[in-house]
Amino acid sequence: MPTPWYNEAIYAELPPAEARYQLAHIHESRAKDINVSHFVCLAIAVIAIALRFLSRRMSKTALKMDDWMICAALIFTLGYIISVLLCIMRYGGGRHAILLNDPIKFAQSVLAAEVFYPPAIASVKISTLFLFTRIFPSRGFRLLLYTVGSFVAIYSGIMVLAAIFQCRPIRAAWDVTVEAKCIRINLLWIIMAGMNVLTDFILLLAPLPTLWRLQMPGGTKLQLMGVFCIGGFVCIISISRIPKLHALSLIDASWSNADPTIWSLVEVCVAIVCACAIVYRPLVNWLFRIRITNQDSAGSSSQRQSRSRSRPKLSGVGVDEWNRNGWNWNGALVKMERVRVVGKHGEDCGGREPAVRVEERGSFQQLGAGEDGKV
C-alpha cells in the first residue's frame, strides 16, 4: 500500500521514534468514530430536550429556569460539537499528527472545544439544581443546592479562563513558533473531571434521604427514587472519562485526543438525558395510558387524614402540581416538626383537601411545588 501524503514539517519536528511510529501507522483513523458519536449524541440531546418541553406542555406547567438552563447546555454542546467536527472534517483530526493539513486551525478549533465544554456540563448541573430547589423547598436543602451551584459555576469559570489563557501570550496555544510559558492544561482537565464526579455524586445522593422519608406506596416510592437515581449513569461516565484524559499526548494530540473528545461529549449528552428524565412522567403516563383516577385521589386523601391523626408530627407533602406532573402524591407524608395545614386562603384544613401549603414555625414547607405551586 503506497504511503499517503503527510506533513513533512511536522514529521521533521517529532522525536525520531515517534516520527517512525506515526509513519508506520499512517493509515489508522478515528475520524469515523468521532463523527458518528457526535452526530448520534447531538440527536439524542435534541430529542431529550424536545421530550422535556413536550412533557411540560402536557402537564400544563410553565417553563422555568431549569428548562432554560438545559437549553443553554444544548447551545454550548452544539458549539463543542461544531469545534470538534471542524478538527476532524477540515484539518485532519482523528488521525496522527503528521496528517494535519493545517495545524494552526486545528489547534484553534481544539481551543474552542475546550472553552465550550465547561459551560456545557455546568449548565446541565445548574439546571438540575434549579429543578431541585422547587421540588425540595427545605431551607437547609436549598442552602446545600446553592452551595453546590456556586461551586460548579466557579470551577467551570476557572476552567474556561484557564483554557483561554493557558499560554502567555495566548497565541502560543495554537502557534508553536511563538516563545511562551504554558500551564499543564491536561492536569487541570483531570482536576475538573474529579470535581465533576464529586458534584455528580452530590446531585445523585442529596435527594434520596428526603425521598426515603416520604410515606407513600412502596412501588411509587421506588419508581420515584429510580427516576432520581438515573443520574448514576452520569457518575459512571464521568469516572470512565478520567483514564482517557490521562492517556492524552501533546506530541500526537490529533490522535490521542479522540477518546477524551468522545467521552466528554457522551458525558454531557447522558447528563442532559438524565436531567430531562426527571420530568418525563406525564409523557410516560400518556404513552402507557396511565391515569390517576378519582378513586385513587380519594383513597390517598383518606390515607393522609388517617396518618395525620395518628402521627401529629407529619406534614402534607406533594400536592396538586406533582399530581399534574404524573405522580399521584396525594397523602405523601414526611417527618417534620408539628405543623398546621392551611388552605389557599389561610383557613385551617385539618389535613383535608384542598390543603396546598404546610406552615412550619411560620414558614411554608411543601415538597414538589414552588411559590406558585408548580414544579
N, C-alpha and C positions, 0 to 999 in steps of 0.2 A: 504494500500500500504506500503510495507516494506521500511524502511529508507535506502537509498543507502550509499555507502561509503562516508565519509567526513574526512577532515584533522583535527584530534583531537588537534594537536599542535596549529593550527590557532584558532580553536574553544575555546581553553583554554585561549588564549590571548585577546579575544574580550570582551568588556563590556557585562555583563550578559544579558541585554535586547537585545542587538544586536545579541548575540550568539543564543538566543532563536528565534529571528525573522528569522535569516538565516536558522536555522534548520527547522522551520515551513514552509519555502518557498524553501526548498531544491530542489524541482522538477522544479522550474522556470528556464528558459534558454532563452537567447537572441542570442545564438550561430548561429542559423539558419538565423536570421535576418542579423547578421553581415556578415556571409559568402555570402549570396545571394547578399546583397547590394554591397559588394566589388567585386565580380565577374562581376556583371552587370555594375558597374561603370568602371571597367577596360576595359571591352569590348567596352563600349560607347566611352571612351577616345581614345582607339586604333583606332576605326572606324573614329572618328572625325579627328584625325591627318592623317590617311590614305587618307581620302577625301580631306584634305587640300593639301597634296602632289599631289594628282591626279588633283586637280583644278589648282595647279601651273603648272603641266605638260601640261594640256590642254591649258593654256594661254601662254605657252612657256616663262614663267617667271623664271629667275634664283632664286635658293634658297638663302635667305638672313638670317641675324642674327635672325630675329624674328622666322623663321622656325626652326632654330637650337635650339633656346631657348625653343620652345614648345616641342621639342624632349627631352631636358633636364628635363622639367617639367614631362614628362611621365616617365623618368627614376627614378626621385625622388618619384613620385607617386607609381611606382612599388615597390620601397624599402619600402614605407609606408605600402602598401598592404601586402607584404610578412611578415613584422614585426607583423602586426595585426593578420594575419591568423595563424602565429605560436602561438600567445597567445591563440587563440580560439581552434585550432585543436590539439595542443600538451600539453598545460599547464593549461587548464581548464578555460580560459577566457570566458566571456559571461554568466557566472553563478556566484553564490555567492561565497565569498572569501573562505568559508570553504571547497569548492570543488576544490581548486587549488592543483594540484598534484606536482608542482614544483614552489613555489613562487619566488625563485631567478631567474629562467629562464623567468618566466612571467614578472617580473619587468624589466629585461634586454631587453626583446622584446618591452615592453611599452616605455622604454627609447629610443630605436632605432626608433620607430614610431615618438616620439616627436622630434627627430633630423631630420627626413626626411620631416616632414610636412612643416616647414617654407620655405625651399628652393623650395619645390614643388609649393606652391601657389605664391611665389615670382617670380619664373621663368615664370609663366603664365603672371603675370602683366608686367614683363620686356619685354616679347615677344610682348605684345600689345603695349608697349611704343616704342619699336623699329619700329613696323609697322607704328605707328602714325608719327614718325619722318620723314618717307619717304612720307607719304600721305600729311602731313601738314608741309611744309618746312619753314614756317614763323619763323623768329629768336626768337620772343617773345614766340611763342607756343613751340618751341623746348626747350627754357630755362625752361619753366614750366615742360615739359616732363622729362628733365634731372634732375630737382629738385625732382620730384616725384620718379623717378627711384632710385636716390641716397637714398632718404628716405626709400623706400621699401627695398633696399639692406642692409641698416644699421640696421633697426629694425629687419629684418629677421635674419641677422647675430648675433645680440644680443640674439635673442631667441634661436638660436642653441647653443650658448655658455652657456646661462642660463640653457638649458636642460641638457647639459653635466656636468656643474659644479653646479647643484642645491644643491648638498650636499658636504660638506667637512669632510672627504675625499670622493672622487667620489664613492667609493664602497658602501657607505651608501645608495645610491639611490636604490640599489636592495638587500642590506643585512641589515635587521633591527637590527641585533645583534651588529652592529658597532655603537659606540657613535659618533655622528656627529652633525653639525649645518646645517640645510637645509632652503632654502628660501621658500616662499609661491609661488610655481610654478603655482598653479591654478590661482592666481591673475595675474601673468604675461601672462598667456594664455588669460585671459579675456581682458587685455590691448591690446595684439596683435590683438585679434578679433576686437576691436574697431578701431585700425589702419587699419585693412583690410577693414572694412566698409568705413572708410574715403577715402582711396585710390580707392576703387571701385567706389564711387560716383564721384571722380575726373575724373577717366577714362571714366565714363559714360557721364558726363556733359561737359567736356572740349571741345570735338569736335563739339558740337551742334551749338554754335554761328556761327562758320565758315561755317558749312553745311547750316545753315538757310540763310546765306547771298548769297549763290550760286543762280544765276539767271538761272534756268533750269525749264523744265516742272514740274508742281506741283506733278504729280504722281511719277516721277522719284525721285524727292527730298524726298518725303515721304518714298519711298522704301529705299532710301539710309539712311535716318535718322533712319528708323525702324531697319535696319541691325545693326547700331551702338548702338541702344537702347536695343538690345538683352542682353547687359551687365547688364541690370537692374535685370535680374534673379539672377546674382551673388550677387548683393546687398541684395536681399530678402533672399537668402540662408545664407549669412554672418550674417545678423541680426538675423535670426531664430536660428543660432548656438549658440549665446551668452547665452540665458537662459539654454541651455543644459550644458554649461560649469559651470554655477552657481550650477547646481544640482550634480556635481561631488563630490563624497565622498571618502576620502582616506581609511576609515575603510572598505568599501566594493567596492574597486576600480574596481575589475573584473566585477562587475555587473553595477555599476553606470557609468562606462566609455563607456558603449555600445552606448548610443545616441551621446555623443560627437565624438566618433570614426566614426560612420556612417555619421554624418553631416559634419565632417571635410573632409571626402573623397568626399561626394556629392558636397561640395563647390569647391574643386579642379577640379572635373570632369565637373561640369557646367561651371567653368571658362575656362577650355580647350575648351569645345564645343563653347562657346561664342567667344573666341579669334579666333577660326578657322572659324566660320561662316562668318566673315567679308570678307574672300577671296573665298567664295563658289560661287560667281555669275557666273563664267564661267561654272561650273558644273550644276548649276540650268538652265542656258540658254540651255545647251546641252540636259538636261533631258526634257525640255519643248519645245525643237526645236526652241528656240528664236534666231533670227539672226538680226544683225544690218545691215540694207540694205544701199546700196549706196545712195538711195534717202534720208534716214534719215540723213546720214552724210552730204549730200549736203544741205539739209534743215537747219540743225543745223549750218552749216558753214555760210550760208546766214544770219541766225538769229544773229550769232556772229558779222558779218560785220555790220549789221544794228544797233545792240546795241552799237558797238564800235564807230560808227559815232555819235549816239545820246547821248552817255554817255562817254565823254572823260576821266573820272576818274574811268574807269572799266578796269580790266585786264583779259586776257585769262587764263582760268583755266582748268584743267583736260585733257588731251590730249591723245596721242596715246596709252600709256600703260593702262590707265583706260578703254579705248575702248576695248583693247585686253583682259582686265580682266572682260569684260561683261557689263560695264556701259557706255552707249552712252553719253559721256560728251562733245562732240564737241559743242563749243559755250557756255559752262557754264561760268558764269562770277561772279566775286566777287569784292566788293567795295574796292579800294585801292587808292594810290596816282596816279597822272598822270604817265603813263607808256609808254614804247616804245616796241612794239612787234617785235622780231627779229627771223630770221630763223636759221637753223642749222649752217650756215657759217657766221652769224652775219649780214646778209642783212636785211633791213627794209622790213617787210611783209605787214605793214599797216592793220593788222588783218586778212590777207588772209592765207590760207594754203600754205606751211607747217609750220605754226607758232608753235614752240615747246618750246620756252622759253619766259619769260617775264622779262624785265630788269626794276628794280625799284631802283632809286638812286644808280646805279652801281652794284646792287646785283640781282641775278636771283631769281625770285619767281615763283614757279609753284606748284599748288596743285595736288597731285596724282602721282608724279614721283620724283625720286632721281636724282643723278648726271648722271646716265646712262639712265634716262627716264623710269625706270621700277619700279613697285610697288611691 
